[in-house]
Amino acid sequence: MIKVSIIIPIYNVKDYITDCLNSVIAQTLKSGIECILVDDCGQDDSVAIAKKLLKTQEYMDAIKQGIDFMILHHEHNRGLSAARNTGIGAARGKYVFFLDSDDEILPNCIEDMLATSERYGDIDLVQGSYTKTPGYINTSLKRPFEDFTDDRKKAKACLLSYDINPVTAQNRLVRRQLILDNDIYFKEGIIHEDNHWTFFLAKHIKTMAICKIPTYYHRYNPNSITHCRNMEKEIFAYSTLINDFSSSIDPILPGHQKELLLNTLTMTLNAGYYHDEFHKCNLIDAVMSKNNIFEKILLKRYITSRDSKVLHLLIRLFKFME
């Protein structure tokens, strides 16, 4: 029985893929794991390195013990979202776990995260913790959160609150059937896909736990998408986020969703991504469309003045009106 499907998209990571895959076979849990590698057609020999590793005795021994590997190939480069979706489509595990190919997981990762899930009764999501090892990025919980909640509102608020929970797809056990039943796939063709996916994941999570034992090394890679800014992609991504969020606000914690939408708009305006006034007005109108008359008045004032006091008052109003 496959318990966890580890999904690893591979694209131009020849300097990191060996460490990444070695961290998978180093897991203390030696059975019930499948590792799905998705070749997204990079220009280096990352996939060739992975294939060579899988033929070594160390990897053959891991496979015999119960860690299955498969490599899936895209016909052309389709991006991180598509690679993850391909992995989801092939996965057989009860849970999926996204591992970036320039990162690593600690040996205890899968065992401790599964133990956390089973402790509370096969829950929807387990959020892992990050190591504070020098040279890696620490993106752990920014504020304390209870070990477990079956309060749907609390779980949703945690996922939507960027000042509590890191906005990443990786280092989470997510129940695969939840993804399939609710069509929670990654938006293809955009960057910041984790922000988009988390917003829609939050709509369906009913039970959530935190594994407070470190489980993940998040490496700083200067060549990653995150650290290579492309203004055209930024503009398209944030336009997509704002329009998709604004058209999908549901009745459960609408104030939290509006706050996230407002923060996304504020960041794009402050970053100066949109110099076209028509485009900028369209984004503002998309945010406005979900607000009541009082919220609209405050939002117009904030956009004009950028007064932080008005912003905080508006956010309090969002929460009051829930």
Salt bridges, closest charged atoms under 4 A:
ASP15 OD1 - LYS14 NZ 3.48
ASP19 OD2 - ARG219 NH2 3.69
GLU34 OE1 - ARG92 NH2 2.87
ASP39 OD2 - HIS73 ND1 2.87
ASP40 OD1 - HIS74 ND1 2.75
ASP68 OD2 - ARG92 NH2 3.71
ASP100 OD1 - ARG84 NH2 3.19
ASP103 OD2 - HIS218 ND1 3.09
GLU104 OE2 - ARG219 NH2 2.71
ASP122 OD1 - LYS94 NZ 3.07
ASP124 OD1 - ARG175 NH2 2.93
GLU146 OE2 - LYS154 NZ 3.49
ASP147 OD1 - LYS212 NZ 2.79
ASP163 OD2 - ARG143 NH2 2.97
GLU188 OE1 - ARG78 NH2 3.72
ASP194 OD1 - ARG84 NH1 2.57
GLU234 OE1 - HIS192 NE2 2.96
ASP244 OD2 - LYS187 NZ 3.11
ASP244 OD2 - HIS196 NE2 2.79
ASP250 OD1 - LYS156 NZ 2.60
ASP250 OD2 - LYS203 NZ 2.74
GLU259 OE1 - LYS319 NZ 2.81
GLU277 OE2 - LYS280 NZ 3.36
GLU295 OE1 - LYS258 NZ 3.00
GLU322 OE2 - HIS256 ND1 2.97
